[in-house]
């Protein structure tokens, strides 16, 4: 069943398996997920709004408890894998961001911390999310941006080229910052803002990095992944390359976190006036003379 | 309000507050709660979504087709 003509990049069934398996191990990477959640939820301090009905998407046990601690009484946790939804901390629902199972205007806050990067149809998902928000509801999301795992991507590419003279995508394609504000606007969000922050990570060995990616359920789920070269052999070689290139501080895979905020439109929000609707001349306001461009 | 009070029971009952906002992910239409079978039924999509351990599984490819 396909929802739109948008091309499928990620294998959602495989992703669900990975998240089911990772439900047991995700605690190992809790510090990283917690740091990312804090980075995102700090944005709530910028508003005086009180939220009462929140949706936590893919929160993996670090988002819902933080929302509850901030006094949000009703929190629903959505995850592709039921096992992960259960440990998320809110009322558990297994579901797909591309097939959102919530009625219009169900929530006044939606938080997706590092979880929307496996969505095939991000514009479609954002549109559905906006519709489940009440007017003046807030959407807060972070996702790994272009530049994340950059060194790993390069090491894998070099190793694979050496092994078999070809390349397959092994690190997820990440979006660029400038794409995101436009996406929010297209989905009908008001006051859209997108910005980037770096979340520094440091590993002594490549193995540690691979173990964490697996524990978080973040291994490659790109549909075009190539099964011919076994990842085990490739990872060992690429890992050695990463370690050789690392500085004295170890491997710094760099998580570049892109944050999106947008509000469901409401009449109380400021918005630009229609072009041509001004009733005073800019030249008068500036106390200058208006001249035609030659 | 305490969320612990509204956790699903082991029998697989679904939280009423959750039931209120769930819709069919395919049609966005209403769902009928079939308590006996532990399913959420979307007549419009001809699909029944299972409830396992109190968790609604709102995935179209996990749903049972009503047309057999």
Interface residues (C-beta under 8 A of the other chain):
Chain A: X1 X13 X68 X73 X74 X75 X76 X80 X82 X85 X86 X90 X91 X92 X93 X94 X95 X96 X99 X100 X101 X102 X103 X104 X106
Chain B: X1 X3 X6 X7 X8 X15 X17 X18 X21 X22 X23 X24 X25 X26 X28 X49 X52 X53 X54 X55 X56 X57 X58 X59 X60 X61 X62
